[in-house]
Each structure stands twice: as structure tokens, then as C-alpha cells.
Amino acid sequence: MLTEFFWMNANDPQAKATKYFYKDFPASFVWNKQSKTWKARQQKDVIGRIVSANPNEGERYYLRLLLTHIPGPKSTFREAAIAHGILEDDQSNDKWMEEGCAFRMPISLRQLFSTILVYCSPKNPKELFLKYEEAMGEDYSLKDFQLSDLRTTEITKNPICKEILDEINLQISQSDLASITLLNEDQTHAYKR
């Protein structure tokens, strides 16, 4: 039905002249199931319907945008929706984040980034994240908490892990050392092993 709708908009004189929205098309044309074509409607008073679509559904969503905003479409693609100005492209996501950096707190930037991920389906979310990672994390300064930068690992500086170093450098009191003499036979055996 949809591809025939596009064909009608490209070839049928009445459809070309009127430039119908998809939802309005059944008011003037009726679908013939046998021939799988649209024919001029003889009786009026019908209602056309379009199912809803979520931005995460990709092409289906872009198709719905075109069908509800562009009269007389002849084909559909995401780029066509962008070209007609009814869908923002990835540059808009970047502009929103850039503007947010100037006027918003990091928590608001993280919320904006989450909204972009959920509703705008950016082509390269990792690239967008990496570009604004520092701005989104400004309120999480590791230096404020006397923590080392997570990107540098202690293992590369010292081949012995931190836990072993902590145990080696542990100061044991004399009373703890003397408590060895208080162990029973099984405990002494376990201690020595």
C-alpha cells in the first residue's frame, strides 16, 4: 500500500495535483486488494490512520515523520526527513551539548546526554560522549577526594598489587605476636601451614 502510495504521488495526475498526506489519501482513493493498487474513491467519508512509532524504531519512525509532515512524498529515508527540517541531525545533538556546557551544571549535561541517547538515536553515541565527557564529569573531581586518576594504574608503577603491599607494610603489635602461644593444637597447625 505504501509503495503504491509513493507511485501514485509520482504518476497519478490527481494525486500529483493534490499532494495528499498519507492519512488523507484514503479520502480520495481506495485500496484494491486484488490488483494491489489505489483507485479513485467513489464514496466519501472515510478516515485514514497511521500507526505510532518511537524514535528508537529507526526507519519506521522516519517514515512516519515523512508521511505526517510532507504532502505527496515519493519515497522515504532519514536524510529526506532531515532535508525537510522535520528531524534534527547529529550536528544538532552536538550543538545542544555544546550549548549545555556553557549554561548548565554537569548533572544537567548528563541528563541531556541521556535524553539524546533515548530519544534522538545519535549515529555515534560514543564519539558524542567522549567529546563532552570532561564537561559532564566536572562535579566528580577525583583530586578533591585525594584519589588518583583512574586512567593511571598502580600496577604499571609497581608490579606488586596494592593489597599485597598493604599486608607487607602492616605494623603488627607485640601483643598480637605473643598471642601465638595461646593457640590450641589445631589452630597452631593451621597457623604454621
N, C-alpha and C positions, 0 to 999 in steps of 0.2 A: 504494500500500500504506500509506503514511504517513498520507495524509488519511483513508483508511478506518479506520485505527487510531484517529485522533482522533475520528471519527464514532462508532466502537464505544464508546469511553470515555464519550461524551456520551449515547448512546442505548441500547446493549445492556445489559440487566439484569445478566447475568453479568459483563461487563467492568466495569460501574459498581460492582458489589459487590466485586469482587476487586481492582480498581485495579492492574493489571499494569504492570511496567516493560516497555518495548518489547522488550528482549531475552528476556523471559519470556513474551510474548504468544503466540508460536508453540507453546508447550507446551499451550495450551488451545484455540487457534484455528488454522485452516489457510487459506491464501490460495487462492481460486478464481480462476484466470486468466481463465476465460470470462466470469464475471459481475463480475469485479474487486471481490470482496467477501471479507470474512473470515467463515468458518463455524466452528461448534463442531467441535473435533477429536475424532475417534472413536478414533484410535490415539495412544498417548503416546510418550514417549522421543524428543524432538527437542531440538535446540539452536538457540537464536536467536542472531543475530550483528548487530553494529553496527560499521560501518567506523570507523576512526580519523579524527580531524580535528585540524587545527592551529588555534590561536587566530587566526592571520592569515587564515583562511578565512571569518571573519565569521559570517554567519547559519548556515552549515553547522556550525560549532563550537558555537554557542549551541544549535542544535537537538540536537546530540549530548549536550551538558550536560543539557538537559531530559530527554531520553529515558533517560539513565542515572541520573538523580538524582530524578526526580519520577514517582511511580507514577500511572498513569491520566491523563496530560495530555490536554487537549482542543484545544490549539493551541500555537504556539511563537513567541517573539520574544526579543530580547536583554533587553528590560525584564522579561520574565517570569522569566528566569534571575536577574537582579539582585534582583527582588522575593522570590524564594525563597531568596536568600542563597547561591546556588551560583556566583555570579560577582560580582566586585567592580566598582564603577562608577568613573568618572573621579575622584570625590572620594577614593577610596582611593589612587589614584596620587598625588594632591596630598598626602594625609596621609603617605604613605611618604616623599615628597621632603622634606616639612616636618620629619618626624622625623629623617631623614638629615642635614639641615642642623644639627641640634642635637648629633648624636653622631658624625658621620662626617667624614672628611677629604674635600676636593674630588675627589680621584681616585675615591673610593668613591661619591660622589654621581654622577659621570659614568657609572660602571659601572651604578649603579642606574637612572639615566635611560635608558641603552642597553637594559637588561633590560626596562624598562617599554615602550619602543618596540617591541621584538621580540616580547614575549610577551603584552602587555596591550592592544595596539592602541588607544591613547587616542584620543578623538574629536578633540581639538585639541592635537597634539603641540607645535606652535609656541608656543601660549599657555603650556603647561607649561614649555617650555624658557626662554622669556623671563622667567617668574616666578622661576626658580631659576638663571638664567644667571650672576648675580654670585656666588652661593654655589659653583657648580660651577667657577668660574674664579678663586677666591681664591688659589690657588697659582701663578697666572700673572699676577703684578703687573708691568705694563709699566714702572712707575716704578722698580722695583728694578733694571731694566736700562737706565735713562736713555733710555727710548723714549717718544715722545709717545703720547697716547691715539689709538688707531686710528680713533676716531669723528670726530676733528677732522682735516681735511685741510690740508696745507700750501698746496694750490692756492688755497683760498679766502683765505688770508692774503697770498699773493704770486702774482701771475699768471704769473711765470716759474717753470718747473718746477725742482726741486732739482738735477737733473743739469746743466742749463744754468748755474745759479748756481755750482755746484761748478767747472765749467770756466772761468767768467769769473773766479772768485776764485783760480784755481790760480796759485801762485807758480812762475815759470819761472827757472831758474838762468841765469847769464851764459854758462856753458859750453854749455848746451843751445841758447841763442840763436846762439852762434858756430858751431855745427855746421851751420848752413845753408850755409856756404861750402864744406863738404865734400861736398855733394850732387853727383851726376853730372847730366847734361843732362836725362834722363827724370825723375829724382827732383825736380829743380828745377821742371820743367814741372808735375808733379803737385802740388808744394807750393804753387805760385803759383795754380793753379786752385782 
